[in-house]
Amino acid sequence: MLYQVLMETNNAGAPQAWYVYSMGLIGREDAAGNYQMYHYDLRDNTMDLTSAHGQVTNMYDERRYKPAPF
């Protein structure tokens, strides 16, 4: 399996973060070396980000962004 890496830079061109892709986005490492992994639901919506130690660092609720059914 091939991995791709996208680098995020600031206006001066200094690296700020690296995003790791495979079949989709799987992780992000910031310039300080902190790695986070992306977790998805069955619809490929991002649900959580976890640290390298398994701690949930961010949670997302995709229901907020969908129109209410009528």
Phi and psi in radians as a Rosetta constraint file:
Dihedral C 1 N 2 CA 2 C 2 CIRCULARHARMONIC -1.555 0.35
Dihedral N 2 CA 2 C 2 N 3 CIRCULARHARMONIC 2.419 0.35
Dihedral C 2 N 3 CA 3 C 3 CIRCULARHARMONIC -1.896 0.35
Dihedral N 3 CA 3 C 3 N 4 CIRCULARHARMONIC 2.576 0.35
Dihedral C 3 N 4 CA 4 C 4 CIRCULARHARMONIC -2.135 0.35
Dihedral N 4 CA 4 C 4 N 5 CIRCULARHARMONIC 2.565 0.35
Dihedral C 4 N 5 CA 5 C 5 CIRCULARHARMONIC -2.202 0.35
Dihedral N 5 CA 5 C 5 N 6 CIRCULARHARMONIC 2.285 0.35
Dihedral C 5 N 6 CA 6 C 6 CIRCULARHARMONIC -1.941 0.35
Dihedral N 6 CA 6 C 6 N 7 CIRCULARHARMONIC 2.268 0.35
Dihedral C 6 N 7 CA 7 C 7 CIRCULARHARMONIC -1.796 0.35
Dihedral N 7 CA 7 C 7 N 8 CIRCULARHARMONIC 2.302 0.35
Dihedral C 7 N 8 CA 8 C 8 CIRCULARHARMONIC -1.700 0.35
Dihedral N 8 CA 8 C 8 N 9 CIRCULARHARMONIC 2.311 0.35
Dihedral C 8 N 9 CA 9 C 9 CIRCULARHARMONIC -2.151 0.35
Dihedral N 9 CA 9 C 9 N 10 CIRCULARHARMONIC 2.848 0.35
Dihedral C 9 N 10 CA 10 C 10 CIRCULARHARMONIC -1.540 0.35
Dihedral N 10 CA 10 C 10 N 11 CIRCULARHARMONIC -3.077 0.35
Dihedral C 10 N 11 CA 11 C 11 CIRCULARHARMONIC -1.087 0.35
Dihedral N 11 CA 11 C 11 N 12 CIRCULARHARMONIC -0.441 0.35
Dihedral C 11 N 12 CA 12 C 12 CIRCULARHARMONIC -1.494 0.35
Dihedral N 12 CA 12 C 12 N 13 CIRCULARHARMONIC -0.068 0.35
Dihedral C 12 N 13 CA 13 C 13 CIRCULARHARMONIC 1.563 0.35
Dihedral N 13 CA 13 C 13 N 14 CIRCULARHARMONIC 0.084 0.35
Dihedral C 13 N 14 CA 14 C 14 CIRCULARHARMONIC -1.354 0.35
Dihedral N 14 CA 14 C 14 N 15 CIRCULARHARMONIC 2.356 0.35
Dihedral C 14 N 15 CA 15 C 15 CIRCULARHARMONIC -1.051 0.35
Dihedral N 15 CA 15 C 15 N 16 CIRCULARHARMONIC 2.368 0.35
Dihedral C 15 N 16 CA 16 C 16 CIRCULARHARMONIC -1.999 0.35
Dihedral N 16 CA 16 C 16 N 17 CIRCULARHARMONIC -0.598 0.35
Dihedral C 16 N 17 CA 17 C 17 CIRCULARHARMONIC -2.850 0.35
Dihedral N 17 CA 17 C 17 N 18 CIRCULARHARMONIC 2.767 0.35
Dihedral C 17 N 18 CA 18 C 18 CIRCULARHARMONIC -2.193 0.35
Dihedral N 18 CA 18 C 18 N 19 CIRCULARHARMONIC 2.336 0.35
Dihedral C 18 N 19 CA 19 C 19 CIRCULARHARMONIC -1.928 0.35
Dihedral N 19 CA 19 C 19 N 20 CIRCULARHARMONIC 2.251 0.35
Dihedral C 19 N 20 CA 20 C 20 CIRCULARHARMONIC -1.818 0.35
Dihedral N 20 CA 20 C 20 N 21 CIRCULARHARMONIC 2.205 0.35
Dihedral C 20 N 21 CA 21 C 21 CIRCULARHARMONIC -2.060 0.35
Dihedral N 21 CA 21 C 21 N 22 CIRCULARHARMONIC 2.581 0.35
Dihedral C 21 N 22 CA 22 C 22 CIRCULARHARMONIC -2.320 0.35
Dihedral N 22 CA 22 C 22 N 23 CIRCULARHARMONIC -1.756 0.35
Dihedral C 22 N 23 CA 23 C 23 CIRCULARHARMONIC -1.470 0.35
Dihedral N 23 CA 23 C 23 N 24 CIRCULARHARMONIC -0.002 0.35
Dihedral C 23 N 24 CA 24 C 24 CIRCULARHARMONIC 3.067 0.35
Dihedral N 24 CA 24 C 24 N 25 CIRCULARHARMONIC -3.095 0.35
Dihedral C 24 N 25 CA 25 C 25 CIRCULARHARMONIC -1.213 0.35
Dihedral N 25 CA 25 C 25 N 26 CIRCULARHARMONIC 2.180 0.35
Dihedral C 25 N 26 CA 26 C 26 CIRCULARHARMONIC -2.037 0.35
Dihedral N 26 CA 26 C 26 N 27 CIRCULARHARMONIC -0.386 0.35
Dihedral C 26 N 27 CA 27 C 27 CIRCULARHARMONIC -2.882 0.35
Dihedral N 27 CA 27 C 27 N 28 CIRCULARHARMONIC 2.909 0.35
Dihedral C 27 N 28 CA 28 C 28 CIRCULARHARMONIC -2.496 0.35
Dihedral N 28 CA 28 C 28 N 29 CIRCULARHARMONIC 2.328 0.35
Dihedral C 28 N 29 CA 29 C 29 CIRCULARHARMONIC -2.128 0.35
Dihedral N 29 CA 29 C 29 N 30 CIRCULARHARMONIC 2.238 0.35
Dihedral C 29 N 30 CA 30 C 30 CIRCULARHARMONIC -1.531 0.35
Dihedral N 30 CA 30 C 30 N 31 CIRCULARHARMONIC 3.051 0.35
Dihedral C 30 N 31 CA 31 C 31 CIRCULARHARMONIC -1.107 0.35
Dihedral N 31 CA 31 C 31 N 32 CIRCULARHARMONIC -0.373 0.35
Dihedral C 31 N 32 CA 32 C 32 CIRCULARHARMONIC -1.478 0.35
Dihedral N 32 CA 32 C 32 N 33 CIRCULARHARMONIC -0.047 0.35
Dihedral C 32 N 33 CA 33 C 33 CIRCULARHARMONIC 1.588 0.35
Dihedral N 33 CA 33 C 33 N 34 CIRCULARHARMONIC 0.149 0.35
Dihedral C 33 N 34 CA 34 C 34 CIRCULARHARMONIC -1.396 0.35
Dihedral N 34 CA 34 C 34 N 35 CIRCULARHARMONIC 2.167 0.35
Dihedral C 34 N 35 CA 35 C 35 CIRCULARHARMONIC -1.855 0.35
Dihedral N 35 CA 35 C 35 N 36 CIRCULARHARMONIC 2.378 0.35
Dihedral C 35 N 36 CA 36 C 36 CIRCULARHARMONIC -2.204 0.35
Dihedral N 36 CA 36 C 36 N 37 CIRCULARHARMONIC 2.495 0.35
Dihedral C 36 N 37 CA 37 C 37 CIRCULARHARMONIC -1.920 0.35
Dihedral N 37 CA 37 C 37 N 38 CIRCULARHARMONIC 2.476 0.35
Dihedral C 37 N 38 CA 38 C 38 CIRCULARHARMONIC -1.596 0.35
Dihedral N 38 CA 38 C 38 N 39 CIRCULARHARMONIC 2.466 0.35
Dihedral C 38 N 39 CA 39 C 39 CIRCULARHARMONIC -2.200 0.35
Dihedral N 39 CA 39 C 39 N 40 CIRCULARHARMONIC 2.428 0.35
Dihedral C 39 N 40 CA 40 C 40 CIRCULARHARMONIC -2.143 0.35
Dihedral N 40 CA 40 C 40 N 41 CIRCULARHARMONIC 2.747 0.35
Dihedral C 40 N 41 CA 41 C 41 CIRCULARHARMONIC -1.574 0.35
Dihedral N 41 CA 41 C 41 N 42 CIRCULARHARMONIC -3.050 0.35
Dihedral C 41 N 42 CA 42 C 42 CIRCULARHARMONIC -1.174 0.35
Dihedral N 42 CA 42 C 42 N 43 CIRCULARHARMONIC -0.279 0.35
Dihedral C 42 N 43 CA 43 C 43 CIRCULARHARMONIC -1.694 0.35
Dihedral N 43 CA 43 C 43 N 44 CIRCULARHARMONIC 0.169 0.35
Dihedral C 43 N 44 CA 44 C 44 CIRCULARHARMONIC 1.187 0.35
Dihedral N 44 CA 44 C 44 N 45 CIRCULARHARMONIC 0.412 0.35
Dihedral C 44 N 45 CA 45 C 45 CIRCULARHARMONIC -1.461 0.35
Dihedral N 45 CA 45 C 45 N 46 CIRCULARHARMONIC 2.375 0.35
Dihedral C 45 N 46 CA 46 C 46 CIRCULARHARMONIC -1.172 0.35
Dihedral N 46 CA 46 C 46 N 47 CIRCULARHARMONIC 2.181 0.35
Dihedral C 46 N 47 CA 47 C 47 CIRCULARHARMONIC -1.886 0.35
Dihedral N 47 CA 47 C 47 N 48 CIRCULARHARMONIC -0.717 0.35
Dihedral C 47 N 48 CA 48 C 48 CIRCULARHARMONIC -2.550 0.35
Dihedral N 48 CA 48 C 48 N 49 CIRCULARHARMONIC 2.734 0.35
Dihedral C 48 N 49 CA 49 C 49 CIRCULARHARMONIC -2.085 0.35
Dihedral N 49 CA 49 C 49 N 50 CIRCULARHARMONIC 2.363 0.35
Dihedral C 49 N 50 CA 50 C 50 CIRCULARHARMONIC -2.158 0.35
Dihedral N 50 CA 50 C 50 N 51 CIRCULARHARMONIC 2.681 0.35
Dihedral C 50 N 51 CA 51 C 51 CIRCULARHARMONIC -1.346 0.35
Dihedral N 51 CA 51 C 51 N 52 CIRCULARHARMONIC 3.040 0.35
Dihedral C 51 N 52 CA 52 C 52 CIRCULARHARMONIC -1.097 0.35
Dihedral N 52 CA 52 C 52 N 53 CIRCULARHARMONIC -0.311 0.35
Dihedral C 52 N 53 CA 53 C 53 CIRCULARHARMONIC -1.683 0.35
Dihedral N 53 CA 53 C 53 N 54 CIRCULARHARMONIC 0.076 0.35
Dihedral C 53 N 54 CA 54 C 54 CIRCULARHARMONIC 1.535 0.35
Dihedral N 54 CA 54 C 54 N 55 CIRCULARHARMONIC 0.061 0.35
Dihedral C 54 N 55 CA 55 C 55 CIRCULARHARMONIC -1.332 0.35
Dihedral N 55 CA 55 C 55 N 56 CIRCULARHARMONIC 2.317 0.35
Dihedral C 55 N 56 CA 56 C 56 CIRCULARHARMONIC -1.245 0.35
Dihedral N 56 CA 56 C 56 N 57 CIRCULARHARMONIC 2.137 0.35
Dihedral C 56 N 57 CA 57 C 57 CIRCULARHARMONIC -1.828 0.35
Dihedral N 57 CA 57 C 57 N 58 CIRCULARHARMONIC -0.473 0.35
Dihedral C 57 N 58 CA 58 C 58 CIRCULARHARMONIC -2.537 0.35
Dihedral N 58 CA 58 C 58 N 59 CIRCULARHARMONIC 2.503 0.35
Dihedral C 58 N 59 CA 59 C 59 CIRCULARHARMONIC -2.230 0.35
Dihedral N 59 CA 59 C 59 N 60 CIRCULARHARMONIC 2.477 0.35
Dihedral C 59 N 60 CA 60 C 60 CIRCULARHARMONIC -2.193 0.35
Dihedral N 60 CA 60 C 60 N 61 CIRCULARHARMONIC 2.499 0.35
Dihedral C 60 N 61 CA 61 C 61 CIRCULARHARMONIC -2.102 0.35
Dihedral N 61 CA 61 C 61 N 62 CIRCULARHARMONIC 1.736 0.35
Dihedral C 61 N 62 CA 62 C 62 CIRCULARHARMONIC -1.155 0.35
Dihedral N 62 CA 62 C 62 N 63 CIRCULARHARMONIC -0.290 0.35
Dihedral C 62 N 63 CA 63 C 63 CIRCULARHARMONIC -1.136 0.35
Dihedral N 63 CA 63 C 63 N 64 CIRCULARHARMONIC -0.457 0.35
Dihedral C 63 N 64 CA 64 C 64 CIRCULARHARMONIC -1.144 0.35
Dihedral N 64 CA 64 C 64 N 65 CIRCULARHARMONIC -0.411 0.35
Dihedral C 64 N 65 CA 65 C 65 CIRCULARHARMONIC -1.757 0.35
Dihedral N 65 CA 65 C 65 N 66 CIRCULARHARMONIC 0.043 0.35
Dihedral C 65 N 66 CA 66 C 66 CIRCULARHARMONIC -1.884 0.35
Dihedral N 66 CA 66 C 66 N 67 CIRCULARHARMONIC 2.486 0.35
Dihedral C 66 N 67 CA 67 C 67 CIRCULARHARMONIC -1.138 0.35
Dihedral N 67 CA 67 C 67 N 68 CIRCULARHARMONIC 2.549 0.35
Dihedral C 67 N 68 CA 68 C 68 CIRCULARHARMONIC -1.203 0.35
Dihedral N 68 CA 68 C 68 N 69 CIRCULARHARMONIC 2.421 0.35
Dihedral C 68 N 69 CA 69 C 69 CIRCULARHARMONIC -1.218 0.35
Dihedral N 69 CA 69 C 69 N 70 CIRCULARHARMONIC 2.515 0.35
